[in-house]
Amino acid sequence: MIRLSIGTVIELGIKKGQSDIPPTTAYIMIGNKCNNRCLFCSQSIESNSRKDKLSRVLWPEYTKEEVLKVFKNYRGDNIKRVCLQSMASEQSHKEVKEFITYIKNDLNMPISLSAKLEDMKDIEKFFDLGVDKIGIAIDAVNKDLYEKIKGNNFEKKINFIKEAGLIYPNKISTHIIVGLGESHKDIYDLYKDLKGYNINISLFAFTPVKGTKMENISQPNIESYRRVQLMTYMIDKGYNRDYFKFGIGGYLKHIEIDEYIKMDILKGKPFEIKGCENCNRPYYNERPGHIIYNYSRNLTNDEIKLSIEEINLNIGDFELCKNGE
């Protein structure tokens, strides 16, 4: 089974529609059964959600022939990468391999894969097939939450991702979901640790989905999320523990902001989406007109001002750069 995100469908011209932020990556989901038991996910074996949705996004179904045809006929310049998202099953992984083999000779763009992989030989096989980035999700950042929400062994997963990062530096990624019950200190500890193993890390805001075990949990407070965005942005830039002060319950109560980071804040850079090159995931966590957690493009001056208000930290006097540039 091959599904395309609705934004991808519109951008490729399969269906008519409007997209105020066109996707720069084509998102493709492969497989019809997931063996994972993630309590927040619509595709989980534990979920009663619609299976044509992932997070808030609708994913219509197509054949591989239809998908290849629309890529061959695509004349736009927005799509620059393909991201394959595989269900967690051997059959799904087999279908992903077949799809890559079928499409790669006619596809002149890099391919990312997000999958539950637990054997280094499988990672090697996918890279040999032509995948250039592989994402292995962690989601929950500490042992108790991970094993409660994901149902797997935390240390085993972390050690596997670290090993993969050492063998394939800067080609392995993972993502963290903010708002599952963790502390800011939990996020700092894991994020900092994984960066030492050449792992690229994306952030998502928890998104409640009807029909899942966590449908009644709220999205994270925007102040909390903005502070995590700035903290992880600074970790990526090489800033150490001395710049972050944690209070009761591990809440990030203060961030030391120097002139270099201040300049980036005034351009909105810490609040832009993290991910593979040319991955912007528009409205994956959000709905138009509501709180924007991850900006999928350069922020406007008004959005930068709002983000500075939301983060609720004193960065001193400031003057915004024109249009965030």
C-alpha positions in Angstrom: 0.0 0.0 0.0 1.4 3.4 -1.0 0.0 6.6 0.4 1.0 10.2 -0.3 0.4 13.1 2.2 -2.4 15.4 1.0 0.1 18.3 0.6 2.3 16.1 -1.7 -0.8 15.1 -3.7 -1.7 18.8 -4.3 1.9 19.8 -5.1 2.3 16.9 -7.6 -0.9 17.9 -9.3 -2.9 14.7 -8.6 -5.7 16.7 -7.0 -6.5 20.4 -7.1 -6.2 22.4 -4.0 -4.5 25.3 -2.3 -1.4 25.1 -0.2 -0.1 28.3 1.3 3.1 26.5 2.3 4.0 24.0 -0.5 6.0 20.9 0.7 9.6 20.8 -0.3 9.7 17.1 0.3 7.3 14.5 -1.2 6.0 12.4 1.8 5.2 8.8 1.0 3.9 6.2 3.5 4.3 2.5 2.7 2.6 -0.5 4.3 -0.9 -1.4 5.5 -0.2 -2.7 9.0 2.0 -1.4 11.8 3.2 -3.7 14.6 4.1 -0.8 16.9 2.0 0.0 20.0 2.8 3.7 20.3 0.0 5.2 22.4 -0.1 8.5 20.4 -0.1 7.2 16.8 -3.1 6.7 14.5 -1.2 3.8 12.8 -0.6 1.9 16.1 -2.0 -1.6 16.5 -3.5 -0.1 19.7 -5.3 2.7 17.9 -8.9 2.9 16.6 -8.1 6.0 14.5 -8.6 6.3 10.7 -5.7 4.5 9.0 -5.6 7.0 6.1 -4.2 9.6 8.6 -0.9 10.1 10.3 -0.9 12.9 12.9 -3.4 15.4 11.4 -2.4 14.7 7.8 -4.6 12.8 5.3 -2.8 10.2 3.2 -4.7 9.1 0.0 -3.7 5.8 -1.6 -2.1 5.2 -5.0 -0.4 2.5 -7.0 3.4 2.6 -7.5 2.7 3.1 -11.2 0.6 6.2 -10.5 3.2 7.6 -8.2 6.0 7.2 -10.7 3.9 8.7 -13.4 3.2 11.9 -11.5 6.9 12.3 -10.6 7.9 12.0 -14.2 5.3 14.6 -15.1 6.1 17.0 -12.3 7.2 20.3 -13.6 7.3 22.3 -10.3 10.4 23.3 -8.5 9.3 22.9 -4.8 9.9 19.2 -4.3 13.6 18.5 -3.8 13.5 15.3 -1.7 11.4 12.1 -1.2 10.8 10.8 2.3 9.5 7.3 2.6 7.7 6.5 5.9 7.5 2.8 6.5 5.1 0.9 8.7 6.8 -1.3 11.3 6.6 -4.8 9.8 8.8 -7.0 7.6 6.2 -6.9 4.8 6.3 -3.1 4.8 10.1 -3.1 4.7 9.9 -5.5 1.8 7.5 -3.2 0.0 9.7 -0.2 0.6 12.7 -2.0 -1.0 10.5 -2.9 -4.0 9.3 0.7 -4.3 12.8 2.2 -4.1 14.0 -0.3 -6.8 11.1 0.5 -9.0 11.3 4.3 -8.8 15.0 5.3 -8.1 16.3 5.2 -11.7 13.6 7.7 -12.8 13.9 9.9 -9.7 16.5 12.6 -9.7 16.4 13.6 -6.1 17.6 12.2 -2.7 15.5 9.7 -0.8 15.1 9.6 3.0 13.6 6.7 4.9 11.9 6.7 8.3 11.5 3.2 9.6 11.7 1.0 12.7 15.1 -0.7 12.0 16.8 -2.8 14.6 19.5 -4.6 12.6 22.6 -2.9 11.2 22.4 -5.2 8.1 19.0 -3.7 7.3 20.4 -0.1 7.5 23.3 -1.2 5.2 20.8 -2.7 2.7 18.7 0.5 2.5 21.8 2.7 2.0 23.0 0.3 -0.7 19.6 0.7 -2.4 20.2 4.4 -2.7 18.7 5.9 0.4 20.8 8.8 1.6 19.3 9.5 5.1 17.6 7.0 7.6 15.5 8.1 10.5 14.8 5.9 13.5 12.3 7.5 15.9 12.8 7.7 19.6 9.9 10.0 20.4 10.0 9.8 24.2 13.2 11.0 25.8 13.5 9.0 29.0 13.3 5.3 29.9 10.0 5.4 31.8 8.1 7.3 29.2 9.6 5.4 26.3 8.8 2.0 27.7 5.3 3.1 28.8 4.4 4.9 25.5 6.3 2.9 23.0 6.4 -0.5 24.7 10.1 -1.2 23.8 13.4 -1.3 25.5 14.9 2.2 25.8 18.6 1.4 26.3 18.6 -1.0 23.4 17.1 1.6 21.0 19.4 4.4 22.1 22.5 2.1 21.8 21.5 1.0 18.4 21.0 4.5 17.1 24.3 5.6 18.6 26.1 2.7 16.9 24.5 3.5 13.6 25.5 7.2 14.0 29.1 6.2 14.5 29.1 3.9 11.4 27.1 6.3 9.2 28.0 9.8 10.5 25.4 12.5 9.7 23.3 10.0 7.8 21.2 8.8 10.7 18.4 10.9 12.2 15.8 10.6 14.9 13.1 12.8 16.3 11.8 13.8 19.7 8.2 14.5 20.6 7.9 17.4 23.1 5.0 17.2 25.4 4.8 13.5 26.4 5.5 14.2 30.0 9.2 14.7 30.0 11.2 17.6 31.5 13.4 20.1 29.7 16.4 18.5 31.4 15.4 15.1 30.0 15.4 16.6 26.5 18.8 18.3 27.1 20.4 15.2 28.4 19.4 12.9 25.5 19.8 15.6 22.8 23.3 16.5 23.9 24.2 12.8 24.2 23.0 11.9 20.7 24.7 14.9 19.1 28.0 13.4 20.2 27.2 10.4 17.9 26.6 12.4 14.7 22.8 12.0 15.0 20.6 14.7 13.4 17.6 15.3 15.6 14.2 16.8 14.7 11.5 18.2 17.1 7.8 17.5 17.0 5.1 18.9 19.3 2.8 16.2 20.6 -0.4 16.2 18.7 -3.5 14.4 20.1 -5.2 12.2 17.6 -8.7 10.9 18.0 -8.9 7.2 18.5 -5.5 6.9 20.2 -4.7 6.1 23.8 -3.5 9.7 24.3 -6.3 11.5 22.5 -7.2 13.5 25.6 -3.6 14.8 26.3 -3.0 18.5 25.4 -0.3 19.8 23.1 2.7 21.4 24.9 2.6 24.9 26.3 4.0 27.2 23.6 6.5 28.8 26.0 7.8 25.4 26.9 8.2 24.4 23.3 9.9 27.6 22.2 12.5 27.2 25.0 13.2 23.7 23.8 13.6 24.9 20.3 16.1 27.6 21.4 18.0 25.2 23.7 18.4 22.5 21.0 19.3 25.1 18.4 22.1 26.3 20.7 23.2 22.7 21.3 23.5 22.3 17.5 25.7 25.4 17.5 28.0 23.9 20.1 26.8 25.7 23.3 27.4 23.8 26.5 25.5 23.2 29.7 26.7 26.4 31.3 24.2 28.4 29.1 21.1 26.6 30.5 19.6 26.8 34.0 17.0 24.3 35.0 14.6 24.8 37.9 12.1 22.7 39.8 11.1 19.6 37.8 13.7 20.2 35.2 12.0 23.2 33.7 14.3 25.4 31.6 14.0 28.6 33.6 16.9 30.6 32.0 19.0 30.6 28.8 22.2 32.7 28.6 21.9 34.5 25.3 25.0 36.0 23.7 25.1 38.4 20.7 25.5 35.6 18.2 22.3 33.7 19.3 20.5 37.0 19.7 21.1 37.7 16.0 19.7 34.3 15.1 16.7 34.8 17.3 16.0 38.1 15.5 16.0 36.2 12.2 13.7 33.6 13.6 16.1 30.8 12.9 15.6 28.7 16.2 11.9 28.5 15.5 12.2 27.0 12.0 11.6 23.3 11.4 14.5 20.8 12.0 14.9 17.9 9.6 16.7 16.6 6.6 17.7 19.1 4.0 14.7 20.4 2.1 12.2 18.9 4.6 9.6 21.4 5.8 6.6 19.2 6.9 4.0 22.0 6.7 1.2 21.8 9.2 2.3 18.4 10.6 1.7 19.6 14.1 -0.5 22.5 13.4 -3.7 23.8 11.8 -3.8 27.0 9.7 -4.8 29.9 11.9 -3.8 28.1 15.1 -0.5 28.0 17.2 2.5 27.3 14.9 5.0 25.1 16.7 7.4 24.5 13.8 7.6 27.2 11.1 8.0 25.6 7.7 9.6 28.7 6.1 11.4 31.9 7.0 9.4 33.8 9.7 7.9 37.2 9.0 8.8 40.0 11.4 5.4 39.7 13.1 6.0 35.9 13.6 9.5 36.6 15.0 8.0 39.2 17.5 5.3 36.7 18.5 7.9 33.9 19.0 10.0 36.2 21.2 6.9 36.9 23.3 6.1 33.2 23.5 9.5 32.2 24.6 9.2 34.7 27.5 12.9 35.3 28.0 14.6 38.7 28.2 16.9 39.1 25.2 17.4 42.8 25.7 16.8 45.6 23.2 16.4 44.3 19.7 15.8 45.5 16.1 14.4 42.9 13.7 16.1 42.2 10.4 14.1 42.9 7.3 11.7 39.9 6.8 13.8 37.8 9.0 16.7 37.8 6.6 
